[in-house]
Amino acid sequence: MTATPVGRALTVLGPGRLDLREWPEVEPGPGDAVVDVAYGGICGSDVHYWQRGEVGESVLRDPMVLGHEVVGTVRRAADDGSGPPEGTPVAVHPAQTCGTCPHCLGGLSNLCPELRYLGSAARRPHTQGGFADRLVVPGARLVPVPDVVDLRTGALAEPASVARHGLARLDALAGRSVLVTGAGPIGLLTVALARIGGAAEIVVTDLFARPLEVARQVGATLTVPAGEDLPQVDVALESAGSPAALAAALRALRPGGTLVQTGQLPATGTTAPFHLAVTRELTLTGSSRFAGGLADTLATIAAHRALFAPVVSAEHSPDDAEAALAVAADPATTSKVLLRFG
């Protein structure tokens, strides 16, 4: 069922308007757990709700708590025994789905027509997010964080699952050359996972020098400033959400190559050399969020902690949330910015 923020919660009221307001205590249902939130990762969608009051076609109409990348510790376990026991460090799965539609039953719950995501204005009433002192959430949506993973790094579980889902859209990865356009958090996590998955070559392009340096730390074999010539590759993962990056990715693909679009492109006006899809027989596919696999992602992070840690670039107190969002909005100087609760 739905998740409910409790205590101080970072609430967006409209473009440029934030309030760290108190949300009332609620009585958990028998299947609900209470989580003390430790960290919330700031996503581009959080920044866009704050800057513009909308993300694509999702328009903010009422006050909404931000945040869907949430980790913490179980304060109170669900009475019905679902979910982890009290004291367990956990990641919160941000999706609420129907569980009965063909997509859910087929393992594609990310395509559920009833999907609700923490901190989303896609539906009304809006789905409140997890940037709060505590979160009342179904115990079944809590995934234990391995003991060897600190919660700061564990806060990458949700975006790393998004990156992992994008790579899973490929027929094969090992031994292939890969291009990642955009070295933001999703792009960097894609690089790390591609390295773990055995990609032979990982090329990364971005507008700025700092994210390219981080890309080298997490597994890139070649970094190329945006606008410069790219080598030909077998597969491309476009994570910038930029028409220019999409065009560069299409041009870099060898005949028979595959492009996975994970970045959110503008709803209208996107142009790119799509004629290459015909002349080179390219495969083009999209990737939206993720379905299951949060536990598998955390296991991967646990086995390769040093590869993921550089993606976290800063943490801020919720009292300093506006500054934190401003930092997160500047891709030239930062990667993943966390809000530190507790």
Protein Blocks (a to p, Z undefined) as FASTA:
>chain_A
ZZddehjddddfbehiacddddddddddfkbccdddfbdcddfklmmmmmnopahjbccf
bdcdehjbdcdddfbdcfklpacdehiacdddfbdcehlamklmnopamlpfkbccehia
kbccddddfbdfbdcddfklpccddfklcfklmmmmmmmmmmmmmmmmpmbfghpacdde
hjafklmmmmmmmmmnopabdcdddfbfklmmmmmmnopabdcdehiacdddfbdcdfko
paklmmmmmmmpcghiacddfbdcdfehpacdfklmmmnopacdddehjfehmlmmmmmm
mmmmmmmmmmpmbdcdfklmmmmmmmmmmmklcccdcddeZZ
